[in-house]
Amino acid sequence: MDRRRFLQLTAATTAAAASPALLGGSLTNRAFADQPRGDAPPYKISLAQWSLHRTLRRGDIDNLDFAKHTKEEFGIEAVEYVNQFFKDKADDEKYLAELKQRADDAGVRSLLIMCDGEGRLGDADKAKRRQAVENHHKWVRAAKFLGCHSIRVNAGSSGSYEEQQQRAADGLRSLSEFARPMDINVIVENHGGLSSNGDWLAGVIKSVDMDNCGTLPDFGNFTIRRGENPEVYDRYKGVEQLMPYAKAVSAKTYDFDDSGNETTIDYPRMMDIVLSHGYHGYVGIEYEGGRLSEAEGIKHSKALLERIAANVAAK
């Protein structure tokens, strides 16, 4: 895309929204588009940029080189960006063009942008909720420009269980309506608070009832409340509840034993849940451990996912 095309995205969105054919059509879910054939693996592996957040913050890798580094260092050909690492570049078409070109040159596919720090989509204050939705518009446009299929958002809110469901659904529906003409999904991660309650988040997505609004189940983020009286949701139950709406999957890892197994999460069990829902898209590595370096943690995560995939294919 050139500058002119980039600046036309918002206008194109408005025009497309006026088309009943587009609004009534079915959004292509590219997370499921490539079904495995023959001896192909049951799922593909991508790398979430947060796995390298310390490396990026130290300046050892520039955000523009994330895709190239992912391919050369880990042999992974799909990436998931985090907006924190180019927070002021969402509307910078020159920067985005360079980011896209470098990924294309490396033969790496850009899948999604994880968005934080743009306000609460379920804010109890309607004006703040509306502002949060508008704050995410630029990331929808950036995702479209980069060739991504989704932006990952949070469903933060306040109030009672039911009030938070209603407020989060309202914000998500508004953002999804904006994103749909651009063929971009709005996907919600279990990310603290009630969003880490699988039943609550599944209810939110049901209430939104739009084909481009779904989930990004994370294997590790099921702490609803911390402190003296912590509340933690069952991770396997939660992923089971969120997978029917999944358009991406976040494979959280923390540490590994001498056999290469994740020490916190039963990965064979978790991947059985993922595959039981007919999911054959990308599974994004998100290493958050501290014992191993980020690079070693990513390599261990990839080896584990590849071993499980091989075992599944051999059955």
Secondary structure, DSSP 4 states (H G I P E B T S, - for coil): --HHHHHTHHHHHHHHHT-HHHHHS----TTSSS---TT--SSEEEEEGGGGHHHHHHTSS-GGGHHHHHHHHH---EEEEEGGGGGGGTT-HHHHHHHHHHHHHHT-EEEEEE--SS--TB-SSHHHHHHHHHHHHHHHHHHHHHT-SEEEE---B-SSHHHHHHHHHHHHHHHHHHHGGGT-EEEEE--SGGGG-HHHHHHHHHHH--TTEEEE-BSS--EEE-SSS-EE--HHHHHHHHGGGBSSEEEEE--B-TTS-BSSS-HHHHHHHHHHTT--SEEEEEE--SSS-HHHHHHHHHHHHHHHHHHHHH-
